[in-house]
């Protein structure tokens, strides 16, 4: 009967070690996603390039947009950039920097 008790003790020790390893602190993620994303019906661009400006290409779904809103370029600085309603604005990407 000692062998099962020893196996149980070993299993508990292994699980405790695994739990302590999984508690290792991971570096925090960015405060916001980098690149295009949609949140709460809004199209957003997270520019993670610091203070450098960047020219974005903004893609517009012409079936959902009024005729005066089409694909366009937009110069932006760092931070979270609101682009408009999603899914009318469905993509954006950096073309070049700086602008």
Secondary structure, 3 states (H helix, E strand, C coil): CHHHHHHHHHHHHHHHHHHHHHCCCCCCCCCCCCEEEEECCEEEEEECCCCCCEEEEEEECCCCCCCCCCCEEEEECCEEEEEEECCCEEEEEEEECCC
